[in-house]
Amino acid sequence: MNSTVSESVQKAGMSGAEVRASASLASIFALRMLGLFLILPVFAVYAKGLSGGENAAMVGLAMGIYGLVQSFGQIPFGIASDKYGRKRVIVIGLILFALGAFVAAAAHDITWIIVGRAIQGAGAISAAVTALIADSTREEHRTKAMAMVGASIGLTFAVSLVASPLLYKLIGMSGIFSLIGVLALAAIGVVLFVVPDAPMVRTRRVPFGEVLRHGELMRLNVGVFALHMAQMAMFVVLPAALVQYAGLPVAEHWKIYLPVVLASFAFMLPPVFIGEKRGLMKQVFVAAISLLLIVQIGMWAVLSHFAAHWGVLVFLLFAFFIAFNILEACQPSLVSRIAPAAAKGTALGVYNTLQALGQFSGAVLGGWVTQYAGASSVFVLCAVATLTWLIIASNMKNLPRRGMQPASATA
């Protein structure tokens, strides 16, 4: 009798509380990424009007300092959430995030933009948010919940690329920073009054070194670093390239981003669904990384030799979004599936740290390479990073179909 009830519960879908917790926490996670993504399409152009903004390396630092500070805070914030409670730590992080946004909104030179972005980055809540999701969901539904987080990141990126030029035209860069700050304060209300309370899960402690040495997790950590490094480096160059070669002012970039992003979502869904259903996620991963590499080589060729053919640049941007959305929607879920059961929070903290380091490295290296080697050289940098990732990923274990536990996670 009890066995039959247990089996029925296992087969049941996510409860209302699980859906509410997962969706609301995914929105909080997306907000953190909004603070990064919303400035990408316009900041490189806006910064030229700031004192010190003519230096591409400083512009790259302003974009990337957020990720650097995030990388230092992810694991400590995760540990603090274990000790003092998830919601309390998330609220503190959102307050810092909002404060930094308001500092950047009031800035009139690149130095104070850097200060504001650094304060924003200090609100490193990703590990605490993902740990609260784990606390709020049953094991059999945790992959779905983590996939919602991954999908929210891809969606936020897409919305930001479309909305940012329009917002820039309407309220300017200072208005965008202020809007981000207001949304962060509103998110505090979501945490306190919408996200259900959940007891923290206490399990056997797994040594931190064991998580760091886990081979399959290392592949995903290298991957998220390379993916976000390439993304940030590219968007140091792309806005100015669209202005120069396509003749589109920043306020009209949405005319390219909107159709490209919407079409890319339609093309990324079938590979993800097929990969999950048939246990072919390794093949989907390797194909997406290969596509990313082709995009980097193609963009280098366009900027170096075929700049007049800006339509090819737009097509490559479409291909980039397909690869990016596939990889970004799946990787956090895969970390939660592959990680030892007692160390999911730690594994996600390490993953988020590498993601933030990738964002910082991409922005800074992208600015530095643009300043001293030229815009097209940025894509050589991205291609090398992507090729390295492809070599590492080609040896990953084939992941099982959803609902089947990988051997590495049960060991």
C-alpha positions in Angstrom: 0.0 0.0 0.0 2.7 2.5 1.1 4.8 1.4 -1.9 1.9 2.1 -4.3 1.4 5.6 -2.8 5.1 6.3 -3.0 5.1 5.3 -6.7 2.1 7.6 -7.4 3.9 10.5 -5.8 7.0 9.9 -7.8 5.0 9.9 -11.0 3.0 13.0 -10.1 3.9 16.3 -11.7 5.4 19.3 -9.9 3.2 20.6 -7.1 1.8 24.2 -7.2 4.3 25.2 -4.5 7.2 23.7 -6.6 6.1 25.5 -9.7 5.7 28.8 -7.8 9.1 28.5 -6.1 10.8 27.5 -9.3 9.3 30.2 -11.5 9.7 33.0 -9.0 13.3 32.1 -8.2 14.1 31.7 -11.9 12.8 35.3 -12.3 15.1 36.4 -9.5 18.0 34.7 -11.2 17.1 36.3 -14.5 17.1 39.7 -12.9 20.7 39.2 -11.9 21.6 38.4 -15.5 19.5 41.4 -16.7 21.9 43.7 -14.9 24.6 42.3 -17.1 22.8 41.7 -20.4 20.7 44.9 -20.6 23.8 47.1 -21.1 25.6 44.8 -23.6 24.1 46.1 -26.9 24.5 49.8 -26.1 27.2 50.4 -23.5 30.2 50.4 -25.8 28.6 53.1 -27.9 27.3 55.1 -24.8 30.7 55.0 -23.1 32.3 57.0 -25.9 30.5 60.1 -24.5 31.9 59.6 -21.0 35.1 61.0 -19.5 37.6 58.1 -20.0 35.2 56.2 -22.3 37.4 56.6 -25.3 39.7 53.8 -23.9 38.3 50.5 -25.0 40.2 48.6 -22.3 38.4 50.8 -19.6 35.1 50.1 -21.3 35.8 46.4 -21.2 36.7 46.7 -17.5 33.4 48.5 -16.8 31.4 45.7 -18.5 33.4 42.9 -16.9 34.1 44.1 -13.3 30.5 42.9 -12.5 31.5 39.3 -13.3 34.9 39.5 -11.5 33.3 40.6 -8.2 30.6 38.0 -8.7 33.2 35.3 -9.0 34.6 36.1 -5.6 31.2 36.2 -3.9 29.4 33.1 -5.2 30.8 30.5 -2.9 30.9 32.7 0.3 27.3 33.8 -0.4 26.3 30.1 -0.8 28.0 29.2 2.5 26.3 32.1 4.2 22.9 31.0 2.9 23.6 27.6 4.6 24.3 29.2 7.9 21.9 32.2 8.0 19.1 31.2 5.6 18.6 31.4 1.9 16.1 34.3 1.8 18.1 36.6 4.1 21.2 36.3 1.9 19.3 36.7 -1.3 17.7 40.0 0.0 21.1 41.3 1.1 22.4 40.5 -2.4 19.5 42.3 -4.1 20.1 45.4 -2.0 23.7 45.5 -3.1 22.6 44.9 -6.7 20.2 47.9 -6.5 22.7 50.2 -4.8 25.3 49.5 -7.5 22.8 50.2 -10.2 21.9 53.6 -8.7 25.6 54.5 -8.4 26.1 53.7 -12.1 23.0 55.7 -13.0 24.5 58.8 -11.3 28.0 58.4 -12.9 29.4 60.9 -15.3 32.7 59.2 -16.0 33.9 55.6 -16.7 35.5 55.3 -13.3 32.2 55.7 -11.4 30.5 53.3 -13.8 33.2 50.8 -12.8 32.5 51.4 -9.1 28.8 51.0 -9.6 29.2 47.8 -11.6 31.5 46.4 -8.9 28.9 47.1 -6.2 26.3 45.4 -8.3 28.5 42.3 -8.7 28.9 42.1 -4.9 25.3 40.8 -4.8 26.4 37.3 -5.8 23.1 35.5 -5.1 23.2 32.8 -7.8 24.4 29.9 -5.5 21.8 30.9 -2.8 19.0 31.0 -5.3 19.9 27.7 -6.8 20.2 26.2 -3.3 16.8 27.5 -2.4 15.4 25.9 -5.6 16.9 22.6 -4.5 15.3 23.0 -1.0 11.9 23.8 -2.6 11.7 20.9 -5.0 11.6 17.1 -4.9 14.6 15.3 -6.4 12.6 13.9 -9.3 11.5 17.4 -10.4 14.8 19.2 -9.7 16.0 18.9 -13.3 12.8 20.7 -14.5 13.4 23.4 -11.9 17.0 23.9 -12.9 16.1 23.9 -16.6 13.7 26.8 -15.8 16.6 28.7 -14.5 18.7 28.0 -17.5 15.9 28.9 -19.9 15.3 32.2 -18.0 18.9 33.2 -18.6 18.6 32.6 -22.4 15.2 34.4 -22.4 16.7 37.3 -20.5 19.5 37.6 -22.9 17.1 37.6 -25.8 14.8 40.2 -24.3 17.7 42.4 -23.3 19.1 42.5 -26.8 15.7 43.6 -28.2 14.7 45.9 -25.3 18.0 47.6 -24.6 18.2 49.8 -27.8 14.6 50.9 -27.4 15.1 51.7 -23.7 18.3 53.5 -24.5 16.4 55.7 -27.0 13.6 56.4 -24.5 15.4 56.8 -21.1 19.2 56.8 -21.9 21.9 54.7 -20.2 21.3 56.3 -16.8 17.6 55.5 -17.0 18.5 51.9 -17.8 20.7 51.6 -14.7 17.9 53.2 -12.6 15.3 50.8 -14.0 17.6 47.8 -13.1 17.8 49.2 -9.5 14.1 49.6 -9.2 13.5 46.1 -10.5 16.0 44.7 -8.0 14.0 46.4 -5.1 10.8 45.0 -6.5 12.4 41.5 -6.6 12.9 41.7 -2.8 9.2 41.7 -2.5 9.0 38.6 -4.7 11.5 36.8 -2.4 9.7 37.8 0.8 6.1 37.4 -0.3 5.9 35.1 -3.4 8.6 32.5 -3.0 7.4 29.8 -0.6 9.4 29.1 2.6 11.3 25.9 2.4 13.4 24.0 5.0 17.1 23.8 4.2 18.1 20.2 3.2 20.8 18.8 5.5 22.8 15.9 3.9 26.1 14.2 4.2 28.9 16.7 3.6 31.0 16.2 0.4 34.5 17.6 0.5 34.9 20.7 -1.6 38.0 19.2 -3.3 35.9 16.2 -4.5 33.5 18.6 -6.2 36.4 20.5 -7.9 38.0 17.2 -9.1 34.7 15.8 -10.5 35.6 15.2 -14.2 32.2 15.7 -15.8 31.5 18.8 -13.7 34.9 20.2 -14.7 33.9 19.9 -18.4 30.7 21.9 -17.7 32.6 24.5 -15.7 35.1 25.0 -18.5 32.2 25.2 -20.9 30.3 27.9 -19.0 33.5 29.9 -18.7 34.2 29.7 -22.4 30.6 30.4 -23.4 30.3 33.6 -21.3 33.8 34.8 -22.2 32.9 34.6 -25.9 29.6 36.2 -25.4 31.0 39.2 -23.5 34.0 39.6 -25.8 31.7 39.6 -28.9 29.5 42.3 -27.6 32.4 44.6 -27.0 32.7 44.6 -30.8 29.3 43.8 -32.3 27.3 47.0 -31.5 29.9 49.3 -33.1 30.2 46.9 -36.1 26.4 47.1 -36.7 26.6 50.8 -36.6 29.6 51.0 -39.0 28.8 48.2 -41.5 25.0 48.0 -41.4 24.5 51.7 -41.0 22.0 51.2 -38.1 22.1 53.6 -35.2 22.0 51.8 -31.8 18.3 52.7 -31.2 17.4 50.7 -34.3 19.4 47.5 -33.5 16.3 45.9 -32.3 15.3 45.5 -36.0 18.1 42.9 -36.3 17.9 41.4 -32.8 14.1 40.8 -32.7 13.7 38.6 -35.7 17.1 36.9 -35.1 16.4 36.1 -31.5 12.8 34.9 -32.1 13.9 32.6 -34.9 16.8 31.2 -32.9 14.4 30.1 -30.1 12.3 28.2 -32.6 15.5 26.4 -33.9 17.0 25.6 -30.5 14.0 23.8 -29.0 14.0 20.7 -31.2 17.6 19.7 -30.5 17.1 20.1 -26.8 13.9 18.1 -26.7 15.4 15.3 -28.9 18.6 15.2 -26.8 16.7 14.9 -23.5 14.2 12.4 -24.8 16.6 10.0 -26.6 19.7 10.4 -24.3 21.7 12.3 -27.0 22.7 15.3 -25.0 26.4 14.7 -25.7 25.8 14.9 -29.4 23.6 18.0 -29.0 26.3 19.6 -26.9 29.1 18.9 -29.3 27.1 20.1 -32.2 26.2 23.3 -30.5 29.8 24.0 -29.5 30.9 23.3 -33.1 28.3 25.8 -34.4 29.7 28.3 -31.9 33.2 27.8 -33.3 32.0 28.2 -36.9 30.3 31.5 -35.8 33.5 32.9 -34.4 35.5 32.0 -37.5 32.8 33.4 -39.7 32.7 36.7 -37.8 36.5 37.0 -38.0 36.3 36.5 -41.7 33.5 39.1 -42.1 35.2 41.8 -40.1 38.6 41.1 -41.7 37.7 40.7 -45.3 34.0 41.0 -46.1 32.8 43.9 -44.0 30.6 45.1 -46.8 28.5 41.9 -46.6 26.9 42.8 -43.2 24.0 40.5 -44.0 26.4 37.6 -43.4 27.2 39.1 -40.0 23.4 39.1 -39.2 23.1 35.4 -40.2 26.1 34.5 -38.0 24.4 36.3 -35.1 21.4 34.1 -35.7 23.6 31.0 -35.6 25.3 32.3 -32.4 21.9 32.6 -30.6 20.9 29.1 -31.6 24.1 27.7 -30.1 24.1 30.0 -27.0 20.4 29.3 -26.1 20.9 25.5 -26.4 24.0 25.6 -24.2 22.7 28.1 -21.7 19.3 26.4 -21.2 20.8 23.0 -20.5 24.0 23.4 -18.6 22.7 24.4 -15.1 20.2 21.5 -15.2 23.0 19.1 -16.2 25.2 20.3 -13.3 22.4 19.5 -10.9 21.9 16.1 -12.4 25.6 15.1 -12.5 26.7 16.5 -9.2 26.9 14.2 -6.1 23.5 14.3 -4.4 24.9 15.9 -1.2 26.9 18.6 -3.0 24.5 20.1 -5.6 24.7 23.6 -4.0 28.5 23.5 -3.9 28.7 22.3 -7.5 26.3 25.1 -8.6 28.4 27.6 -6.6 31.5 26.6 -8.5 29.7 26.6 -11.8 28.3 30.1 -11.2 31.8 31.3 -10.2 33.3 30.1 -13.5 30.4 31.7 -15.3 31.1 35.1 -13.7 34.9 34.7 -14.3 34.0 34.1 -18.0 31.9 37.2 -18.1 34.7 39.3 -16.6 37.5 37.8 -18.7 35.5 38.2 -21.9 34.7 41.8 -21.4 38.2 42.8 -20.3 40.0 40.7 -22.9 37.6 41.8 -25.6 38.3 45.5 -24.7 42.0 45.0 -24.5 42.2 43.0 -27.8 40.1 45.6 -29.5 42.3 48.4 -28.2 45.6 46.9 -29.2 44.9 44.3 -32.0 41.7 45.4 -33.7 38.1 44.3 -33.5 38.4 41.3 -35.8 41.1 39.8 -33.5 38.4 39.5 -30.7 36.9 36.6 -32.7 40.2 34.8 -32.9 40.3 34.9 -29.1 36.8 33.6 -29.0 37.5 30.8 -31.5 40.6 29.6 -29.5 38.5 29.4 -26.3 35.6 27.6 -28.1 38.0 25.1 -29.8 39.5 24.3 -26.4 36.0 23.7 -25.1 35.1 21.5 -28.0 38.2 19.3 -27.5 37.3 18.9 -23.8 33.6 18.3 -24.4 34.2 15.7 -27.1 35.3 13.2 -24.4 32.4 13.8 -22.0 30.2 10.8 -21.1 26.9 10.5 -22.9 24.3 11.8 -20.6 21.3 9.5 -19.9 17.7 10.3 -20.7 16.0 12.6 -18.2 14.7 10.6 -15.2 17.6 8.1 -15.4 20.5 8.8 -12.9 24.0 8.9 -14.3 26.5 6.6 -12.7 28.8 9.4 -11.7 26.0 11.0 -9.6 25.2 7.9 -7.7 28.8 6.8 -7.0 
